[in-house]
Amino acid sequence: MKTLVADIGGTNSRLAVAKTSRADKQITLENIQKFRNSDFNNFDEVIEKYLSSSDDHLINRMCIAAAGIISETAVEMSNLNWKITVPSLQKAANIDEVLIINDLQAQGYALDFINPKDLETLIEGSHVPTPNNTKLVCGMGTGFNVAIAYQSPFGTFVPASEYGHARITVANKNQKLIIENLEKNSSFVSYENVLAGLGLNRLDQVLNGRSDRTPADILSAAEKGDLQAKEVGTQLAGFAGQAFGDFALMNMALGGVYLIGGVARAMMPYLKEENFKINFYERGNFSEIMKKISIHLVWDDYAALKGCANYSTILSRE
């Protein structure tokens, strides 16, 4: 059975036809295409454009991943003014079976199908993961969120979550001072306020009194030797280590922590520094347990598409 899969981001949408073999733990993506969202009035037009260039008539279900709050029949996009509903998708694709999941959920459902060559290990834990171990996906991009991938007798289960909008915690005096400064503008500072892209701007303002640089400007300046910009990267990595450590311990994610998103990739040099590791490991009596957990960066741009295919296959019990 083939599934039309889609990953809708804030800027681009990726679509493909997926062929899944759970027995062989393989997902094959065919006819992968990327579309710029600004070229279309709605996602229905994207589907119609994609299908007009495909001669595959064996597609009989569809699953899309979207960055937003999902209900049973619709999605409220976080960074895109599109109204996406199951009935409109059914009509546009001429497919009765349509599923919608959150983009981080899709990443969680993809973990069993990511090629090892598309993973870069940032921390090598001492534990050798087993198929039953829980895994954690942390998405650092325009927004920030976390997904937990649990194992069940029926396959992977990834519940929806909104970790990114919980109040951020601190691990030391430096982090406490930074958050206290951010609280001058808002009494509530979330993980997303610090760990998403604009977190670099907020830290640059607090640490250096600057508001004239984009996240890309800050990281570029740091790469050229700007010590103030480097400190922004180092402090954000510290907050990331603290957050990922908390989430990993709360969920006993012995299967590993998997980082996705443009900010995670851009921050990679800082996520390899000692400050990140210290903040991840330090958990008092549980610090030795933390050293069992590995952290990987995911380089697969089409992981969410594989996750959609896996999710739809699990539900169909194939």
One Martini backbone bead per residue (centre of mass of N, CA, C, O) as a GRO file, in nm:
protein
  318
    1MET     BB    1   0.097   0.035   0.021
    2LYS     BB    2   0.031   0.378  -0.048
    3THR     BB    3   0.151   0.706   0.067
    4LEU     BB    4   0.062   1.029   0.110
    5VAL     BB    5   0.312   1.266   0.202
    6ALA     BB    6   0.353   1.547   0.445
    7ASP     BB    7   0.550   1.856   0.510
    8ILE     BB    8   0.456   2.144   0.696
    9GLY     BB    9   0.589   2.446   0.689
   10GLY     BB   10   0.644   2.786   0.701
   11THR     BB   11   0.782   2.781   0.394
   12ASN     BB   12   0.768   2.468   0.331
   13SER     BB   13   0.671   2.182   0.126
   14ARG     BB   14   0.668   1.824   0.154
   15LEU     BB   15   0.644   1.557  -0.089
   16ALA     BB   16   0.529   1.204  -0.109
   17VAL     BB   17   0.570   0.860  -0.182
   18ALA     BB   18   0.501   0.581   0.033
   19LYS     BB   19   0.679   0.274   0.108
   20THR     BB   20   0.598   0.014   0.342
   21SER     BB   21   0.820  -0.205   0.556
   22ARG     BB   22   0.806  -0.329   0.867
   23ALA     BB   23   0.952  -0.601   0.851
   24ASP     BB   24   1.218  -0.443   0.714
   25LYS     BB   25   1.248  -0.151   0.802
   26GLN     BB   26   1.108   0.017   0.546
   27ILE     BB   27   1.125   0.337   0.363
   28THR     BB   28   1.000   0.456   0.055
   29LEU     BB   29   1.070   0.745  -0.140
   30GLU     BB   30   0.871   0.906  -0.384
   31ASN     BB   31   0.852   1.186  -0.549
   32ILE     BB   32   1.012   1.428  -0.435
   33GLN     BB   33   0.878   1.749  -0.321
   34LYS     BB   34   0.919   2.111  -0.325
   35PHE     BB   35   0.732   2.391  -0.179
   36ARG     BB   36   0.640   2.720  -0.185
   37ASN     BB   37   0.396   2.861   0.002
   38SER     BB   38   0.378   3.156  -0.134
   39ASP     BB   39   0.261   3.019  -0.417
   40PHE     BB   40   0.004   2.967  -0.229
   41ASN     BB   41  -0.319   2.977  -0.081
   42ASN     BB   42  -0.309   2.660  -0.026
   43PHE     BB   43  -0.276   2.318   0.026
   44ASP     BB   44  -0.457   2.213  -0.198
   45GLU     BB   45  -0.278   2.327  -0.429
   46VAL     BB   46  -0.033   2.153  -0.368
   47ILE     BB   47  -0.162   1.879  -0.418
   48GLU     BB   48  -0.251   1.931  -0.711
   49LYS     BB   49   0.033   1.983  -0.819
   50TYR     BB   50   0.156   1.714  -0.745
   51LEU     BB   51  -0.052   1.518  -0.888
   52SER     BB   52  -0.006   1.635  -1.181
   53SER     BB   53   0.305   1.493  -1.171
   54SER     BB   54   0.154   1.214  -1.127
   55ASP     BB   55   0.117   0.844  -1.217
   56ASP     BB   56   0.010   0.748  -0.938
   57HIS     BB   57  -0.280   0.516  -0.870
   58LEU     BB   58  -0.213   0.367  -0.566
   59ILE     BB   59  -0.325   0.580  -0.385
   60ASN     BB   60  -0.515   0.542  -0.049
   61ARG     BB   61  -0.352   0.754   0.134
   62MET     BB   62  -0.303   1.012   0.401
   63CYS     BB   63  -0.021   1.203   0.553
   64ILE     BB   64   0.028   1.483   0.775
   65ALA     BB   65   0.264   1.733   0.875
   66ALA     BB   66   0.222   1.989   1.135
   67ALA     BB   67   0.273   2.314   1.267
   68GLY     BB   68   0.054   2.249   1.533
   69ILE     BB   69  -0.276   2.222   1.631
   70ILE     BB   70  -0.446   1.916   1.676
   71SER     BB   71  -0.722   1.770   1.548
   72GLU     BB   72  -0.927   1.541   1.407
   73THR     BB   73  -0.996   1.761   1.140
   74ALA     BB   74  -0.754   1.970   1.214
   75VAL     BB   75  -0.527   2.261   1.170
   76GLU     BB   76  -0.333   2.499   1.360
   77MET     BB   77  -0.116   2.704   1.248
   78SER     BB   78   0.163   2.880   1.365
   79ASN     BB   79   0.317   3.008   1.067
   80LEU     BB   80   0.031   2.980   0.898
   81ASN     BB   81  -0.244   3.099   0.680
   82TRP     BB   82  -0.393   2.801   0.699
   83LYS     BB   83  -0.669   2.594   0.615
   84ILE     BB   84  -0.680   2.261   0.757
   85THR     BB   85  -0.873   1.981   0.645
   86VAL     BB   86  -0.994   1.679   0.589
   87PRO     BB   87  -1.209   1.737   0.369
   88SER     BB   88  -1.017   1.905   0.183
   89LEU     BB   89  -0.810   1.675   0.140
   90GLN     BB   90  -0.999   1.465   0.019
   91LYS     BB   91  -1.073   1.635  -0.228
   92ALA     BB   92  -0.790   1.709  -0.346
   93ALA     BB   93  -0.692   1.384  -0.346
   94ASN     BB   94  -0.909   1.162  -0.358
   95ILE     BB   95  -0.917   1.069  -0.037
   96ASP     BB   96  -1.042   0.915   0.246
   97GLU     BB   97  -0.768   0.859   0.399
   98VAL     BB   98  -0.693   1.100   0.661
   99LEU     BB   99  -0.401   1.234   0.826
  100ILE     BB  100  -0.305   1.425   1.130
  101ILE     BB  101   0.010   1.557   1.248
  102ASN     BB  102   0.258   1.652   1.423
  103ASP     BB  103   0.582   1.720   1.345
  104LEU     BB  104   0.711   1.585   1.600
  105GLN     BB  105   0.566   1.319   1.580
  106ALA     BB  106   0.687   1.239   1.309
  107GLN     BB  107   0.979   1.226   1.411
  108GLY     BB  108   0.926   0.996   1.610
  109TYR     BB  109   0.820   0.788   1.388
  110ALA     BB  110   1.113   0.797   1.229
  111LEU     BB  111   1.353   0.675   1.401
  112ASP     BB  112   1.345   0.367   1.283
  113PHE     BB  113   1.424   0.507   0.969
  114ILE     BB  114   1.710   0.611   1.018
  115ASN     BB  115   2.002   0.659   0.890
  116PRO     BB  116   2.307   0.652   1.040
  117LYS     BB  117   2.436   0.867   0.833
  118ASP     BB  118   2.207   1.089   0.954
  119LEU     BB  119   2.393   1.082   1.214
  120GLU     BB  120   2.519   1.293   1.485
  121THR     BB  121   2.730   1.260   1.750
  122LEU     BB  122   2.758   1.442   2.059
  123ILE     BB  123   2.683   1.202   2.265
  124GLU     BB  124   2.826   0.915   2.419
  125GLY     BB  125   2.676   0.667   2.555
  126SER     BB  126   2.687   0.366   2.749
  127HIS     BB  127   2.426   0.281   2.630
  128VAL     BB  128   2.258   0.015   2.464
  129PRO     BB  129   2.007   0.023   2.277
  130THR     BB  130   1.675  -0.080   2.269
  131PRO     BB  131   1.365  -0.129   2.127
  132ASN     BB  132   1.220  -0.038   2.420
  133ASN     BB  133   1.329   0.235   2.426
  134THR     BB  134   1.310   0.556   2.494
  135LYS     BB  135   1.257   0.855   2.300
  136LEU     BB  136   1.393   1.186   2.201
  137VAL     BB  137   1.258   1.489   2.057
  138CYS     BB  138   1.426   1.796   1.952
  139GLY     BB  139   1.301   2.113   1.835
  140MET     BB  140   1.515   2.357   1.665
  141GLY     BB  141   1.367   2.660   1.553
  142THR     BB  142   1.127   2.874   1.522
  143GLY     BB  143   1.063   2.665   1.727
  144PHE     BB  144   0.974   2.464   2.028
  145ASN     BB  145   0.997   2.104   2.084
  146VAL     BB  146   0.863   1.785   2.210
  147ALA     BB  147   0.911   1.423   2.171
  148ILE     BB  148   0.778   1.101   2.264
  149ALA     BB  149   0.907   0.765   2.211
  150TYR     BB  150   0.720   0.490   2.244
  151GLN     BB  151   0.679   0.147   2.325
  152SER     BB  152   0.470  -0.104   2.173
  153PRO     BB  153   0.302  -0.383   2.057
  154PHE     BB  154   0.218  -0.183   1.791
  155GLY     BB  155   0.446   0.023   1.839
  156THR     BB  156   0.490   0.335   1.803
  157PHE     BB  157   0.438   0.611   2.049
  158VAL     BB  158   0.330   0.965   1.991
  159PRO     BB  159   0.246   1.212   2.171
  160ALA     BB  160   0.122   1.498   2.222
  161SER     BB  161   0.296   1.823   2.269
  162GLU     BB  162   0.408   2.136   2.484
  163TYR     BB  163   0.700   2.199   2.604
  164GLY     BB  164   0.780   2.487   2.488
  165HIS     BB  165   0.538   2.633   2.685
  166ALA     BB  166   0.699   2.600   2.924
  167ARG     BB  167   0.865   2.676   3.194
  168ILE     BB  168   1.175   2.764   3.248
  169THR     BB  169   1.476   2.637   3.364
  170VAL     BB  170   1.750   2.641   3.600
  171ALA     BB  171   2.114   2.570   3.695
  172ASN     BB  172   2.227   2.871   3.748
  173LYS     BB  173   2.320   3.194   3.796
  174ASN     BB  174   2.338   3.282   3.502
  175GLN     BB  175   2.056   3.184   3.418
  176LYS     BB  176   1.898   3.344   3.627
  177LEU     BB  177   1.980   3.629   3.526
  178ILE     BB  178   1.867   3.603   3.244
  179ILE     BB  179   1.570   3.548   3.319
  180GLU     BB  180   1.528   3.803   3.487
  181ASN     BB  181   1.564   3.991   3.242
  182LEU     BB  182   1.331   3.869   3.068
  183GLU     BB  183   1.106   3.930   3.294
  184LYS     BB  184   1.084   4.239   3.237
  185ASN     BB  185   0.896   4.178   2.972
  186SER     BB  186   0.813   3.887   3.102
  187SER     BB  187   0.683   3.670   3.343
  188PHE     BB  188   0.695   3.457   3.099
  189VAL     BB  189   0.937   3.196   3.037
  190SER     BB  190   1.011   2.988   2.786
  191TYR     BB  191   1.171   2.762   2.604
  192GLU     BB  192   1.116   2.905   2.330
  193ASN     BB  193   1.235   3.188   2.408
  194VAL     BB  194   1.537   3.045   2.399
  195LEU     BB  195   1.554   2.778   2.187
  196ALA     BB  196   1.483   2.939   1.965
  197GLY     BB  197   1.587   3.156   1.735
  198LEU     BB  198   1.517   3.424   1.915
  199GLY     BB  199   1.704   3.354   2.157
  200LEU     BB  200   1.958   3.489   2.049
  201ASN     BB  201   1.849   3.777   2.070
  202ARG     BB  202   1.786   3.781   2.372
  203LEU     BB  203   2.079   3.719   2.466
  204ASP     BB  204   2.214   3.959   2.324
  205GLN     BB  205   2.064   4.172   2.488
  206VAL     BB  206   2.149   4.082   2.775
  207LEU     BB  207   2.471   4.044   2.732
  208ASN     BB  208   2.519   4.306   2.497
  209GLY     BB  209   2.293   4.521   2.418
  210ARG     BB  210   2.172   4.383   2.149
  211SER     BB  211   1.930   4.446   1.846
  212ASP     BB  212   2.093   4.426   1.539
  213ARG     BB  213   2.074   4.101   1.526
  214THR     BB  214   2.059   3.815   1.387
  215PRO     BB  215   2.103   3.491   1.425
  216ALA     BB  216   2.302   3.475   1.185
  217ASP     BB  217   2.484   3.708   1.275
  218ILE     BB  218   2.579   3.588   1.541
  219LEU     BB  219   2.705   3.322   1.430
  220SER     BB  220   2.896   3.462   1.231
  221ALA     BB  221   3.055   3.629   1.437
  222ALA     BB  222   3.153   3.388   1.601
  223GLU     BB  223   3.312   3.251   1.368
  224LYS     BB  224   3.503   3.527   1.352
  225GLY     BB  225   3.556   3.588   1.691
  226ASP     BB  226   3.322   3.695   1.852
  227LEU     BB  227   3.291   3.685   2.191
  228GLN     BB  228   2.999   3.776   2.240
  229ALA     BB  229   2.868   3.577   2.041
  230LYS     BB  230   2.982   3.320   2.171
  231GLU     BB  231   2.833   3.354   2.442
  232VAL     BB  232   2.554   3.311   2.329
  233GLY     BB  233   2.599   3.018   2.235
  234THR     BB  234   2.688   2.902   2.508
  235GLN     BB  235   2.429   2.972   2.673
  236LEU     BB  236   2.225   2.826   2.496
  237ALA     BB  237   2.356   2.546   2.531
  238GLY     BB  238   2.307   2.534   2.835
  239PHE     BB  239   2.000   2.537   2.822
  240ALA     BB  240   1.978   2.284   2.648
  241GLY     BB  241   2.110   2.085   2.842
  242GLN     BB  242   1.907   2.127   3.070
  243ALA     BB  243   1.651   2.048   2.916
  244PHE     BB  244   1.732   1.768   2.802
  245GLY     BB  245   1.794   1.645   3.076
  246ASP     BB  246   1.516   1.665   3.197
  247PHE     BB  247   1.356   1.512   2.976
  248ALA     BB  248   1.522   1.248   2.982
  249LEU     BB  249   1.469   1.180   3.282
  250MET     BB  250   1.157   1.189   3.293
  251ASN     BB  251   1.162   0.952   3.041
  252MET     BB  252   1.392   0.756   3.018
  253ALA     BB  253   1.594   0.810   2.744
  254LEU     BB  254   1.782   0.545   2.647
  255GLY     BB  255   1.745   0.579   2.325
  256GLY     BB  256   1.769   0.888   2.309
  257VAL     BB  257   1.864   1.204   2.166
  258TYR     BB  258   1.697   1.407   1.910
  259LEU     BB  259   1.801   1.653   1.685
  260ILE     BB  260   1.622   1.925   1.530
  261GLY     BB  261   1.682   2.174   1.311
  262GLY     BB  262   1.833   2.473   1.230
  263VAL     BB  263   1.941   2.554   1.510
  264ALA     BB  264   2.080   2.290   1.583
  265ARG     BB  265   2.277   2.298   1.344
  266ALA     BB  266   2.403   2.583   1.401
  267MET     BB  267   2.480   2.487   1.715
  268MET     BB  268   2.683   2.247   1.709
  269PRO     BB  269   2.954   2.361   1.826
  270TYR     BB  270   2.814   2.413   2.116
  271LEU     BB  271   2.706   2.109   2.156
  272LYS     BB  272   3.027   2.017   2.195
  273GLU     BB  273   3.058   2.150   2.452
  274GLU     BB  274   3.099   2.143   2.793
  275ASN     BB  275   2.849   2.308   2.880
  276PHE     BB  276   2.641   2.115   2.767
  277LYS     BB  277   2.724   1.858   2.921
  278ILE     BB  278   2.700   1.958   3.210
  279ASN     BB  279   2.393   2.031   3.193
  280PHE     BB  280   2.307   1.738   3.122
  281TYR     BB  281   2.440   1.570   3.365
  282GLU     BB  282   2.350   1.744   3.610
  283ARG     BB  283   2.168   1.524   3.872
  284GLY     BB  284   2.316   1.431   4.101
  285ASN     BB  285   2.232   1.107   4.171
  286PHE     BB  286   2.169   1.097   3.833
  287SER     BB  287   2.433   1.145   3.662
  288GLU     BB  288   2.507   0.851   3.574
  289ILE     BB  289   2.255   0.805   3.403
  290MET     BB  290   2.310   1.032   3.191
  291LYS     BB  291   2.573   0.878   3.073
  292LYS     BB  292   2.387   0.672   2.901
  293ILE     BB  293   2.302   0.908   2.711
  294SER     BB  294   2.243   0.989   2.386
  295ILE     BB  295   2.332   1.240   2.130
  296HIS     BB  296   2.163   1.349   1.828
  297LEU     BB  297   2.192   1.457   1.493
  298VAL     BB  298   1.962   1.531   1.237
  299TRP     BB  299   1.996   1.521   0.861
  300ASP     BB  300   1.709   1.439   0.776
  301ASP     BB  301   1.477   1.607   0.570
  302TYR     BB  302   1.261   1.335   0.551
  303ALA     BB  303   1.159   1.223   0.827
  304ALA     BB  304   0.857   1.314   0.844
  305LEU     BB  305   0.765   1.137   0.607
  306LYS     BB  306   0.831   0.868   0.744
  307GLY     BB  307   0.650   0.914   0.990
  308CYS     BB  308   0.383   0.919   0.839
  309ALA     BB  309   0.403   0.634   0.725
  310ASN     BB  310   0.424   0.484   0.995
  311TYR     BB  311   0.165   0.583   1.129
  312SER     BB  312  -0.037   0.474   0.913
  313THR     BB  313   0.054   0.176   0.947
  314ILE     BB  314  -0.010   0.134   1.244
  315LEU     BB  315  -0.318   0.199   1.224
  316SER     BB  316  -0.363  -0.041   1.002
  317ARG     BB  317  -0.203  -0.306   1.093
  318GLU     BB  318   0.029  -0.408   0.872
   0.00000   0.00000   0.00000
